[in-house]
Amino acid sequence: MICVMAGTPGRDLRLLRAAAELWDQDDQEIGFLARLFTQTSLPYRDPGDKPRWERRNGDLTLSVRPGSTGYPYGAMPRLLLNWLSTEALRTKSRDLILGRNLSDFMRQLGLTPTGGKNGTITRLMKQSDRLFQASLAVRWEGENRVAGGQMNVASEYNLWSRPSDDPDANSLFPSVVRLSGDFFDEVRNHPVPIDIGALRALRGSALRLDIYCWLTYRMSYLRRPSTVSWETLRAQFGSELADTKQGRGQFRRDFAKHLREVLLVYREANVETTEAGVHLAPSRTHVPLKGLRDLGRVPSELPSPVGQALAQ
């Protein structure tokens, strides 16, 4: 049962059609995301000239420092992180090839190649470069100790330098990424199964993607009802709005709207928005546990310093 304060939104016909297709499918296309990115998130909009950007989820804090090209933000880096995590587990390798050509890679992300200054090709190339240039810092603060570490998504990368006149043409030199050891270890030791079809349906909003991944992860281990306060959600998901009564109220309305859209896709989630926050009740996970079993291995390595911080 799904319980929300308002009715199902009817304005986004594309989302409704995509959700209906997911309801009718027999088999899920299962992907993975490193657990860190189900607990915290990247920016939704460009933070600009700030030297550091951070989000907090309880005792866990993620800090992002941009490279020379700026901050990664929006839906593109989130879709990239899902693809990288999934491919790393599928191939069991840090070295990943980004499709036969640009169009092939974009189709894997659920994107339609479009040209121009604001087209999907240009945005993907810019956000890929920004994501691989950014530095991430993870910090966990408990009652008796503090843990943390530094992490980059990639240690090396070689991407398309500019949009091709024919994005379907095979490149003489394919785009490749070598994941950093810490990111690779985090993915291997803490993979969260997610529905790739759900991500494609929700890709029009970075906040929707974050809510879906967070909700999928929370429901995978939730055993008793729990209410996440609006204050906690605002710290975790962030807001450009002022920390005033009006700003906090608008955040609640925005979050509730995007949550309703996520619940079109994740219908099994027992969720209710209240004055206190978002009330979660134990629900069927959106991805069967066989998603993890299908990996064919249980990580035996000790986690990296970042992984140790996240394991607290």
C-alpha positions in Angstrom: 0.0 0.0 0.0 1.2 3.5 -0.8 0.1 6.4 1.3 0.8 10.0 0.4 -0.7 13.3 1.3 -1.8 14.2 -2.2 -3.0 12.3 -5.3 -0.8 11.0 -8.1 0.5 13.8 -10.3 -0.9 13.6 -13.9 1.2 16.3 -15.6 4.3 14.2 -16.5 2.8 11.9 -19.1 6.3 10.6 -20.0 6.9 9.5 -16.4 3.4 7.9 -16.3 4.0 5.9 -19.5 7.5 4.8 -18.3 6.0 3.7 -14.9 3.3 1.8 -16.6 5.9 -0.1 -18.7 7.8 -1.0 -15.5 4.6 -2.3 -13.9 4.1 -4.7 -16.9 7.6 -6.0 -17.2 8.4 -9.6 -16.2 12.1 -9.2 -15.5 14.0 -6.3 -14.0 17.2 -5.0 -15.4 19.3 -4.8 -12.3 22.1 -2.4 -11.8 24.2 -1.3 -8.8 25.2 1.9 -7.0 27.9 2.4 -4.5 26.2 2.7 -1.1 27.8 6.1 -0.4 25.6 7.6 -3.1 22.4 6.2 -1.7 23.2 7.9 1.6 24.4 11.2 0.4 24.3 13.1 -2.9 26.0 15.4 -5.4 24.8 18.9 -6.1 21.6 19.5 -8.0 22.7 22.8 -9.4 26.2 24.3 -10.0 27.5 25.6 -6.7 29.6 28.1 -8.6 32.8 29.4 -7.0 32.5 27.7 -3.6 35.7 25.9 -2.7 33.8 23.0 -1.1 30.2 21.6 -1.2 28.9 19.1 1.4 25.9 17.1 2.4 25.2 15.4 5.7 23.3 12.2 6.6 23.3 11.7 10.3 26.9 11.0 11.3 28.1 10.7 7.7 29.3 13.8 5.7 30.3 13.9 2.0 32.4 16.8 0.9 33.0 17.6 -2.8 35.9 19.7 -4.1 35.7 20.6 -7.8 38.5 20.1 -10.3 39.5 22.8 -12.8 36.4 22.2 -14.8 33.9 22.8 -12.0 31.4 20.8 -9.9 29.5 17.8 -11.2 25.8 18.4 -10.8 22.4 17.3 -11.9 21.1 14.0 -13.3 24.1 13.2 -15.6 26.7 12.4 -12.9 24.2 10.2 -11.1 23.5 8.2 -14.2 27.2 7.9 -14.8 27.8 6.6 -11.2 25.2 4.0 -11.7 26.7 2.8 -15.0 30.3 2.8 -13.6 29.2 0.9 -10.5 27.3 -1.7 -12.5 30.1 -2.2 -15.0 32.7 -2.5 -12.3 30.8 -5.4 -10.7 29.9 -7.0 -14.0 33.4 -7.0 -15.4 35.3 -7.2 -12.0 37.7 -4.7 -13.5 38.7 -1.1 -12.8 39.2 -0.5 -16.5 36.0 0.3 -18.3 35.2 1.0 -22.0 32.4 3.5 -22.5 30.5 1.8 -25.3 31.4 1.3 -29.0 30.7 4.9 -29.7 29.1 8.0 -28.1 25.6 7.0 -29.1 26.0 3.5 -27.8 27.2 4.8 -24.5 24.3 7.3 -24.2 21.8 4.6 -25.0 23.2 2.6 -22.1 22.5 5.6 -19.9 18.9 5.8 -21.2 19.7 9.1 -23.0 18.9 10.2 -26.6 21.8 12.0 -28.3 21.0 15.6 -29.1 23.5 18.3 -30.3 23.9 21.9 -29.6 25.2 23.9 -26.7 22.6 22.5 -24.3 22.1 19.1 -25.9 22.6 15.9 -24.1 25.9 15.2 -25.9 27.5 18.4 -24.7 26.1 18.0 -21.1 27.3 14.4 -20.8 30.8 15.3 -21.9 31.1 18.2 -19.6 29.6 16.4 -16.6 31.8 13.3 -17.2 34.9 15.5 -17.1 33.7 17.3 -14.0 32.9 14.0 -12.2 36.3 12.5 -12.9 38.1 15.7 -11.9 36.3 16.1 -8.5 37.7 15.1 -5.2 35.4 13.5 -2.6 36.0 13.4 1.2 34.0 11.1 3.4 33.8 11.6 7.2 32.0 9.6 9.9 31.7 11.0 13.4 30.6 8.7 16.2 30.4 9.0 19.9 33.9 7.7 20.6 35.8 8.2 17.4 36.0 9.8 14.0 36.8 8.1 10.7 37.1 9.3 7.1 39.1 9.3 3.9 39.6 10.8 0.5 38.3 9.3 -2.8 38.2 10.1 -6.5 35.9 8.3 -8.9 38.6 7.8 -11.5 42.4 7.7 -11.4 42.6 8.1 -15.2 40.3 8.7 -18.1 40.4 9.4 -21.8 37.1 10.7 -23.2 35.7 12.0 -26.5 37.1 15.6 -26.8 34.2 17.1 -28.7 30.9 16.0 -30.2 31.2 14.0 -33.4 29.4 15.0 -36.5 28.1 11.4 -36.4 27.8 10.1 -32.8 27.0 6.6 -34.2 30.4 6.4 -35.8 32.8 4.1 -34.1 35.8 5.9 -32.6 39.3 5.0 -33.6 40.3 5.3 -29.9 37.4 4.3 -27.5 36.7 6.4 -24.4 38.0 4.6 -21.3 38.0 5.1 -17.6 40.2 3.6 -14.9 38.3 3.7 -11.6 40.3 4.7 -8.5 41.1 1.9 -6.1 39.0 3.4 -3.3 35.9 3.8 -5.5 36.3 0.3 -6.9 36.6 -1.1 -3.4 33.5 0.8 -2.2 31.5 -0.5 -5.1 32.6 -4.1 -4.6 32.2 -4.1 -0.8 29.0 -2.1 -0.6 26.9 -2.5 -3.7 23.2 -1.5 -3.6 21.0 -3.2 -6.2 18.7 -0.8 -8.1 16.3 -1.1 -11.0 17.9 0.5 -14.1 14.4 0.9 -15.7 13.4 2.9 -12.7 16.4 5.2 -13.1 15.6 5.7 -16.8 12.0 6.6 -15.9 13.0 9.1 -13.2 16.0 10.6 -15.0 14.3 13.9 -15.7 15.0 15.0 -12.1 18.2 14.6 -10.0 16.2 14.8 -6.8 13.9 12.0 -8.0 16.9 9.8 -8.7 18.3 10.5 -5.2 15.0 9.8 -3.5 14.5 6.5 -5.4 18.1 5.2 -4.6 17.8 6.3 -0.9 14.3 4.7 -0.6 15.4 1.5 -2.2 18.4 1.2 0.1 16.4 2.1 3.2 13.7 -0.5 2.5 16.3 -3.2 1.9 17.1 -3.3 5.7 14.1 -1.5 7.4 12.6 -3.9 9.9 10.4 -1.6 11.9 8.5 1.7 11.2 10.6 4.8 11.2 10.1 8.5 10.7 12.8 10.6 9.0 12.4 14.2 10.1 12.1 17.1 7.6 15.3 18.6 9.2 17.2 15.4 8.5 15.9 15.1 5.0 16.8 18.8 4.3 20.4 18.2 5.5 20.8 15.0 3.4 19.1 16.1 0.2 19.9 19.8 0.5 18.0 22.9 -0.5 18.8 26.2 -2.3 16.0 27.7 -0.2 16.6 30.0 2.8 16.6 28.4 6.2 13.3 30.2 7.1 9.8 29.0 7.8 8.9 29.7 4.2 12.0 28.1 2.8 11.5 24.9 5.0 7.9 24.7 4.0 8.7 25.0 0.3 11.3 22.2 0.7 8.7 20.0 2.2 6.3 20.6 -0.7 9.0 20.0 -3.3 10.2 16.8 -1.6 6.7 15.5 -1.3 6.0 16.1 -5.0 9.1 14.3 -6.1 8.4 11.5 -3.6 5.0 11.0 -5.1 6.6 10.7 -8.6 9.1 8.1 -7.2 6.2 6.1 -5.8 4.7 5.8 -9.2 7.7 3.6 -10.0 8.3 2.0 -6.6 4.6 1.1 -5.8 5.5 -1.4 -3.0 7.0 1.2 -0.7 4.8 2.0 2.3 5.5 5.7 2.7 3.6 8.5 4.3 4.4 12.2 4.5 3.4 13.7 7.9 4.0 17.0 9.8 7.0 15.3 11.5 8.6 14.0 8.3 8.5 11.0 6.0 7.2 7.9 7.8 8.6 4.6 6.4 7.1 1.2 7.1 8.8 -2.1 6.2 8.1 -2.8 2.6 9.1 -5.2 -0.2 12.4 -4.1 -1.6 12.2 -2.8 -5.1 15.0 -5.1 -6.2 15.1 -8.8 -5.1 18.0 -9.9 -3.1 19.0 -12.2 -5.9 20.6 -9.1 -7.4 23.4 -9.4 -5.0 23.6 -13.2 -5.2 23.9 -12.9 -9.0 27.2 -11.2 -8.5 28.6 -14.6 -7.8 30.9 -13.5 -5.0 30.9 -12.0 -1.5 33.7 -9.5 -1.0 36.4 -10.9 1.2 38.9 -8.0 1.1 39.1 -5.5 3.9 37.4 -2.3 3.0 39.4 0.8 2.2 39.6 3.6 4.7 36.6 5.2 3.0 34.8 1.8 3.2 35.7 1.5 6.9 34.2 4.9 7.6 31.0 4.0 5.8 30.7 0.6 7.5 30.2 2.3 10.9 
